[in-house]
Amino acid sequence: MKRFSILIFSLFTLLAFNGCKEDIDESNLYTFTGETIEDYLVNRNDRFSSFNYILSRIGYDKILAAYGTYTCFAPDNDAVAAYIDSLYDDTSNKDFQHNGMTARGLEGLTDSLCEDIALFHLLNTQVMSVNMGNGMTIKTMLGRDITTSLDSVSTCVVINRDAQIPTSGMDNELENGILHEINHVITRSNNLIAGEMEAHPEMGIFMNALKLTGIADSLTALNKKVQQPADRHGFYVPDVIQMGYTIFAETDEVLQANNINDINDLIEYANNAYGKCALEKDPDTKEGWYDYFRNNGIEVSTGSDYQNFNNALNMFVRYHILKCKVPVNKLTNSHNEVSKVQKYEYYETMLPYTLLKVTLNNGRRYINRWQYNNSLTNLVAELGTNDMHAVAFAGIEIGNQNEQISALNGYIHPIKDMLTYNWDVPNGTLNERLRFDAAALFGEMMSSSYRMISYDEVKALNGGKSGSHGELSGDYIRFPEGSFNDLVIYNGESTCLYYLPGQGSGWSNYQGDEFNCMGAYDFAMRLPPIPDGTYELRIGYTAETKRGMIQFYLGSTSKLSSMKAIDIPLDMRIIPDNNANGTPDARTGWCDWNKTEDRGIESDANMRNLNYMRGPLAYTVGVGGSPARSNVKDLRRIITKQQFHQEEIWMRFKTVLPKLTTTEFHLDYIEFCPENVYNNTQYVEDMY
């Protein structure tokens, strides 16, 4: 790439003005001899002068004439004119007439509107149309996501359900990035999630329930500021953490198909669905399945006190809502996983201490799908014969990417059938080995679009720089204290928490990513709620000589006084001996299972006696590599085997080597495995 050697000093002033300094690499701000994004717009002034005017109002015309790596979605003049008219003609908000515009036309746009429009059409990485056609959710320079899909009729890439990239306008490769011409301004909703649902009459009955229960007024979380640490170690540190919600909602059409024609019908349905959930547990009548309510003597109300959390209608609505915002294509993550296993994720809902499961099956996503004997097998090193895994419930289908509705603080996903927390959820769907990727335990990771983020995106957020702390170096995110509601740090900046995205790396991690801690770390995290039962609690990690040694604790709250030590300290520096003759390692019991006559069955039992397990067959060392079960560093530690209840569970992680501040604690995933899986009398737990 040819470049003039003229530094554009004025850009620093512009960056300070628009408040997006962290998005720009300030080390290489040059102009070019070739065509930049700005040149492309200027050279086609008859088509893109309006969009360029918007860019110039906030100084981004000069930024897009400089060195960088951007993607620009450029709406043509007709598209901008139509959008501005729609803004000015919108009088729905009586307190904010015309969306703040002072007059009809470009000159009537405020600076803040120009900034919102411009930055919502810019990415600080390069994205080609071939990738967008597969369906993507991408964070824009505004900090808000856009979603892409492929229109089956026109075969064009569609952004946020309205803007299309014509074939003739896609993938214009320029000196400082990619430009895609679009035929519509990418629209964004500035409504909070309940307000956005109210704008969709096809969800009128559910919206009535949302308002009647008072839940609509509570869905207001947007973002929170966090304090920057004294030493960033050169890594990207967010100063604002996004929050939000996801609502799975039955449309009026779906409700009517279930004989629910108005709010009164829905109240009656909810009363029938939840009225007996807190009774004594009875498998014959399938009553008493909500352990939290029953254990605490909470009675379900079927009266008109709809705003009480134990009212049946209130319970019905809360089970439809997640306390994080997740677009449909990120509801499941398949990175590093082998093709034969179904991709799934568990989410905690707003109904206290309940989970729902989202499964990807044949390209569609379903809620609470389950099969008999899941996590069990009648074969060795295989998932089991089909007859033992018959589908008990196909699940509730979630609308696709073109059907999801985006709001300022969340997503609304239409669903195709009735969703309730019924007997089959704790006793069927969740009656399996529950594996939780560590990053999925924090709603803020989802809401801020950090989960599944690429290294290039992190580097761009960090101004093109990389960080280094001890042996940890690269394009990672450092999360300061207060980033997550469900994580408490006990010793301030002595605990340095890092997220390693892992997308595109060759690491042997479930779903690719991992959390690391550096320093004299001491912190606790809230574990996901599970139904009553006896479980093995396990953690998955990769052993390395740079790892530390850690003591685990469990408690009913995050208070130190409630924490009790469990298990002996785990030394994550122990890498099993991979003996050529297949002799088991004396410390962990590990050996190469491929060299054993029984495919590792006997050595699996020996490892369990030492509270260790191999990694699973479900994912590989990098994409397409050998399975984690074959990797000598991939281990699971059985932390405890005990009775758990559907209630608050906190786990504390404390280094026992506080003077070794450059050792890394590594957390990949957590497993709760119920007794009827790890100690089944008919089958065995599968190796996946």
N, C-alpha and C positions, 0 to 999 in steps of 0.2 A: 504494500500500500504506500503510494507516494504521498508525502506530506510536506507542506511548507513549514518552516521553522519559526513561525510567528505565534507566540503564545497569546491567547485571548484573555487579557487581564480582566476585562469587564465581567466575565462570567462569574467571578467570585461574588460580586455585588448582586448579580441576578440570583445566584443560589441562596444567598442570605435572605433575599426578598421573598422567595417562594417557599422557603422552609423545607426543601427537599435535598439538602446538602449531602445527606448520607447515601443518596442514590447515585451520586456522580463520582466517577474516578477523577480526582483533581490532578493527577500526576501527568496526564497526557491530553491536554486541551489544545488541539491544533486544528487548523483548517486544511483543506485538501485540494489537490488538483483535479480529482475525480468528482462525481456527483454525490453529494451528501443527501440526507433525507430532506433538509431544508432546500437544497438546490432542486430536488425533484419536485417539490411543491411550487417553488417559484417559477421553474421552467414550464409548469403547467398551470399557470395562474388563472386561466379561464375556467379551470375545473376545481382548483383547491385554494383559491384566494380567501375564501371565508374561513376555512379551517386554519390557514396560516395567520389570518388576522387574530384568531383566538389564541394561537400560540404566541404571537408577538405581544399580546396584552400582558403576558406574564413572563416575557423574556425567553421563552423556549424556542423561538425561531433561531436565536443565536446558539443555544445549547445544541440544537439539532443540526447546526452547521459545523459543530466541533467534533473532535475525536470522541468515540464512545462505542458502545455496543447496545443498540436499541432495536425495538420493534415498534413500528408506528402503524396504527390503523387509521387511514386518512379518509374521512367522509367527503364526498364531493359537495359542490356548492348547493345543489338542489336538496341534498340530504340535510345540510346544515340549516338551510332556509326553512324546511318543513319542521325541523326539530325546534327551532327558535319560535316559530309560530305556535307550536304545541305548548311550549313553556308559557308564552304570553297569554294564550287563550285559556290556560288552566286557572280556574277561579275556585277550585275545590277547597283550598285552604284560606279561610276568611282572614286569618291573621298574617298571611304571607301571599298576598295577591300577586298573580303573574310570576310566581316563583322568585320574586325579588327584582324582576326586570323593571327598568325605569321607562322603557319605551319599546315599541315593536322594532325588531331589526337588530343587527349585530351590535350597534352602538348602545343598545339598551341592556346588554349583558353587563353584569357587575364583574369586578375582578375575581371574586370568589367563584362565580359561575364559570368564568373562563378557565380558572385553574382546575375546577372539578372536571369540566369537559375535556380539557387538554390532557390531564394526567390519567384520565380513565381510558385514553386511547393510546397510551405509551407504556411499553415494558422496558425494563433495563437489561433484558437479555434478548437473544435472537430466537424467534420461534417460526418455523416453516409451516406451511399449510398442510403438508402431509401428516404432521404430528397432530395438528388441530383437528383434522378430519377423524382421527381416532377417538376424539373426545378428551378435552383437557379442562382443567380449572387452573387459571393463571392469575397471579397477583399483579395488578397494574401498579404504576408509579403513584397512583392515588392511595394505594394501600388496600384497595378493595378488589375482589376477584371478578373475573369474567369467566364464562364457561363457553366452550366451543363444541360443535357437533357437526355432523354431515347431513345435509338435507337430502333425503332419499329421492326426491323428485328432480330437483335442479342439479344434484350432486355437488352443490357449492358448500363451502364451509360457512356455518352460521354461528354468530356470536350473540350470546344472550337472547336467543329466540327471534331477533329482528334484523340484525345487520348481516348481510351476506357479502362474501368476498367473491366477486365474479372471477371466472377462470382467467380472464385477460388481465386482471389487476392483482393477482397473487404473486408473492415471492419475488418482489423487485429487490434484488441484492445491490446494496449501495455501499459507499465507503465506510459508513458508520452504522450499518445495520440493515434491517429488512423493512420494507414498506409494503403494506397490503392496502389496496384501494377497497373501500366499502361503500355500499349504496344506502346506508342508513346510519345515523349517529347511534353509537352503542348506548342504549338507554340504561339508566340506573334508577332504582327506587330510593328515595330518601325517607320512605316510611319505615317506622319500626315494624316488626314482624306482624303484630296484631293489626296494625293499620293497613298493611299490605294485604292481609287476608280479607279484610273488610272490603277492599277494592275488587275482590273476585266473587261475584254473586254465586258462582257455581259451588261455593263452600259456605253458603248462608247458614245452614243448620249448625254446622260445627262452629261457625263464628258466633252464633247465638249462645252456644254452650260455653265458649271461651269467655264471653262477656258476663254471662249469668253467674259463672263461678268466680268472677273477679280475677281470673288468671290473666286475662288480656292486659290489664293495667300493670301487671307485675313483670311483663317481658320487656324490660327497658334496658338491660345491661348492654353496654356498647364497647367500652374500653376502659382500661385503667393505666395510670402512669406508674412506672417503677423507677426506683432510684438507681442511678448509674453507680457501679462499683468504683472504688478508688483506683484499682488497677484492672484495666480491661484485658491485659496481656495481648493486645492487638486484635482480639476477636470482635466480631459484631455483637453488640449488646443492644437489644431493643429497649426503647424508653417508654413505649406504649404497647400494652398487651391487649389484643382484641378479645372480646367475649361475644356471646350470642346464643342463638337457639336454633334447633331444627324441629319442625312440626311435621309429623306424619298425619295427614288429614283425609278422612273419607269425604268425597264430594257428595253433593246432594243426590246425584244419580246413584252412587253406591249405596247410600243410606236408604233411598227409596226402594232399591232392589231388595233390601232387607226389611221392608215394611215400616220404615221410619220416615215419616213425611213431614214432621215438624219437631220442635224442641221438646214437646211433651212426650212424643213417641221415643225420643232419644233418652229422656229421663227414665222412662219405664224400662227401656233396654238396659241402661246402666244399673238400675236397681236390681234387675234380674241377674245381670252379669256379675255383680260384686256383692250382692246381699249376703251370701253364705261363705264368703272367702275367709272370714275370721273365726268360724266355728271350729270345733274340735276336728282334727284331721281324720278323714275317713276315705280310704281308697275306693271303697265300694260305691259310695254316693258321690265321690269326688267333691267333697266339701272340706273347707278349712285348709286351703292351700297357701294363704298369705301368712307366712310364719311371723313376720314382724308385727302385724296387727295382733295375731293370736297370742304371741309371747308377751306382749305388753298390755293385754286386756283391752284393746281398742275395738269398740263396736262400730260397725258400719252404719251410717245414717242413710235412710232412704226417704228422709223428709225434704223440706224445702230450704234447709240451711246450706245452700249450694256452695257457699264460700268457705265452709269448713273442709279441711283436707281429708277428713274421714267420710265425707258425703260421697255417695256412689257416683254421681255425675262428675264431681270434682276429681275423683279417682280415675274415672274413665278418661277425662281430658288429660290429666297429668301423665298418664302412661303413654300418651302420644307425643310427648315433648322431651327433647334432649337439651341439656344445659351447655350446648356447644353448637356451632353452626358448621354443617358438613354438606357439601354438594354431593349429588348422587354418585358421581364417578369416584369419589373418595370415601364412600361408605365402606368399601372393602379395599384391601391392599394386598397385592399378590407378589410383591418384589421378593425374589430369591426362592419362592415356593415352587414345588414340583407340580406338574400339570395334573396329576391324578388326585390331588387333594382339593376339596372344595375350599374356596376362599371365604373367610367370614370375619366378623368383628362383633364384639359385644359392646353395648352402650348402656350407661346408667340413665334412667329416665327421671322425671320429676315426681313420679309416684315413689314415695320413700323406699330406698334400698331395693329397688327392682332393676332388673336388666332386661333388655331385648337383644336379640341376635339378628344380624343382617348377613345373609348368605348370598354369594354370587353363584348362580346356577344357569348354565347355558346362556350367558350374556345378560341375564336379568337378575335383579336383586330382590330378595324376599325376606320378610320379617318372620322370625320364629319358626322357620322351617326345621323339621327334625326327622331323623331316621331312628329306627330301633337299633339298640346296641351300638350307638355311636361311641367311638374311642375304643371299642372292643373288637377282637378278631378271633377267627377260628383257623387262621393260617399263620405261618411264620414269615415275618418281614413283608407282609402284605396287609391290605386293609380288611380282608375277609371276603367271603362269598356273598353274592348279591342277596341270597335268600335271608341272610341274617340282618341285612341292612335295608329292609323294606321301608319305603317312605311312609311315615305315620301321618305327617301333615306337610303338604306342599309349601306352605307359607303364604304370606300376604304380599302380593306383588307391589313393588314400589314403582311409581311412574318414572319414565326415562328422563334423560337430560333435557329434552325439548319440553317436558311437562313441568319441570320444577319451577318454582317461583322464588325469585330473589328479593330479599328485603335488605334494608340498611344493616340490620343486625341478625340476619339469619336466612334460612331456606325453608320453604314449605314444599313438601313432597306429597302429591296426591297418591293415595293407596287404593287398591282395587277390592278390598274386603274389610270386614269389621276387625278391629284390633282391640284385644283386651288382655289383661294379665289374668289368665285363667289357669285351671289345674295343670294343663299340659305344659305350661312354660317352666315352672320349677321342677316338675316331675318328668318332663319329656325333653324339651329344648335344652334346658340347662343341666340335665342329668347326664353329664359327660365330662371329659377332661376339659377344663376351662383354661385356655391359654390367652393371656393378655400381653400384647406388645407394650413395652413400658411407655412409649410415647402416646399410646392410645388411652392411657389412664388419666391424662390431663386434658380437659376440654379446651383449655386455652391454646394447646398445641394445634388442635383442629381449627379453632376459630381464627387463629392468626395465620393460618395456611403455612405453618412451619413444618408440619408433618408431611413427608414426601417431597420436601423442597429439594432443589438441586444444588450442587456445590456452586455452580455458576451464579445462581440467584443469591446465595449467601455472600459470595464474593462481591457481587454488585451492590448489595445492601451495605457492605463494609467498605465501599469506595475503592474496590479493586485490590484490597489488601488481604493478607492472611495473618492469622495469629499464631502464637507459640507460648506454651506453658509447660515447662519440663519437657517430657518426650511427646507431649500432645501438640501437634502443629497441623495447620490446614485451615479450611474454610468451614468452620463450625460456628455454632451460636452459643454464646455464654448467657445464661439466664440469671439475672440478679435475684436477690431475696425479694419475695413478694410476687413473683411472676405467676405462681400457681396457687389457687385456693386450697388445693389438696396436698400441698407440700410445705413443710415447716422446717426452716433451718435454725438450729439451736445456737450456733456460734458465729453468726454474721459472715464476714468475708473470708473466714477460715475455711468455709465450704464453697468451692467454686464448681458450679454445675454447668456441664456442657452437653449440648445435643449434637451428635454426629449423624448427619442425614443418611449416609451410606448408599444413596441412590447412584448407581453406576460404579460402586466400589466392588472389590473382590472379597469383602469381609464375609465371614460366616456368621451372619446375624439373621434372626427371624425378621422378615420384612425389611431387612437391609440396615435399619437404623439402630442406634443405641444411645443410652445416657452414660456419661462418665462424670466422676467427681474427682477433683484434685484438692490437695490441701489436707488439713487436719479435720476432715469432714465429719459432721454429725448432723443428721437430718432425719426426718420421718415423712412418710407419704401415706395417704389414706388408700387402702386397698379396695378393690371393687366389691360391692355387696354380693353375697351368694346365699342360696337357700340353706336352711338348716341341714346339718349333716356332719359326718366325719370325713375329713379331707386330709390329703397330703398337700402341704404348701411347699412349692418348689420355686427356685429361681433359675433362670437360664443365663449362662455367661460364657465367655471364652477366656481361658486361662492364658496369662502372659507373665513374663518375669517382671514387668513393670507394674503389675497390679499390686494391690495392697492386701491387708488382712483385716477382716471385718467381723464385728459382733452384731447379731440380729436381736431385736426386741419386738414384742407385740404388746399392744395396748388398746383400750377401748376409746381413748381420746389421744390427742397429740401431746398432752401434758406429760412431762417426764415422770411424774409420780405414778402414772398409770402403766408405765412400760415395764415389762418383765423380760429378762434375757432368755432366749431360747437357743438351743443347739450350742455347740462349742464354736469359737471363732473360725471362720472360713478363710483359709489362705488361698487367695486367687492366683498366687504366684506358682502354685504347684501345677506343673505340666506333666501329665502321666508319661512314664517311659513307654515308648513304642517299640517293644522288644521284637526283634526279627523273628523269633521262634513262637511268638504269640503268647508268651508268658504274661499273666496279668500283672499290672503295676501294683506294688504292695500297698501304696497309700490310697489309691482310688478304686482299684480292681479293674481298671480299664485295660483292654487289649483290643487288637484289631479283630473285630467280629467276623470279618471275611475269611480269617484264617482258622476259624473254629468249625468243627463239624456240625454243630447245632445252631449255626448262625448267631451265636452270642447269647443264647438263652441262659445257659448256666452262669456265664460271666455277668449277665445282667442282674441275676439274683445275687451274686457276690458283691457287685457294686452297690446294690440297694442295702445290703447289710452294713456297708460303710457310709450309707446316706448319700451315695452318688448315683447318677444315671448318665448314660450317654446322651448326646444331642439327638434330636429326632430325625427321622427320614423325611420329614415334611418340607424341609428347606435345604438349600445347598450352599457350598462355599462360593459365594458370588453367583451370578446368573449362569446356570448350566454346569456348575462345578460338581464335585463329589458331595454326597449327602453329609449333613452335619454329624450324623451317627458315625461316620468314618473318620471324622476330624478329631485328632487326639486332644485338641484344645477345647472342643465343644463339650461342655459339661452342664449337667443339671444337679443342683444341690437340694436334697430333701431337708427343708428347714425344720419342719415339725409335722407330726401326725396327730390330729386332735379334733375335738368337736368344735364346730363354728356355728354361729347363729346369724340370721339375717339382720345385721346391725352394723354399727360403726366398727371398723377394724383399721388400726394404724400399725405400721411397721417402721421401726427405727433402724437406721444403718449408721454404725459408729466405727471409725477406724480404731484399731488397737495399736497402731504404729503412728501416733500423732506427730512424731518428729520427722517422719519420712513424708514430707509435704508434696513430693512430686510423684508419689505413687497414685495409680488410678483405680478407683472403684468403678466397676463396669456392671451395668444392668441392661440386659437385653429383653427378657420377658419374665412373666410370673405365671405360674400354673397353680390352680386349685384342682386337684384330682379326687373325686369322690370315692369312698370306700368300695362301692359296688363296681368300680372300674379297676382300681389297683388290686383289689382282693376278690375278684369275681369267681364264683364257684364253677361256672360253665365255660367262660372264655377268658382270654388274657388281654391286658391293655395292648393296643397296637403300638408299633414302633414309630408311628408317625406323630 
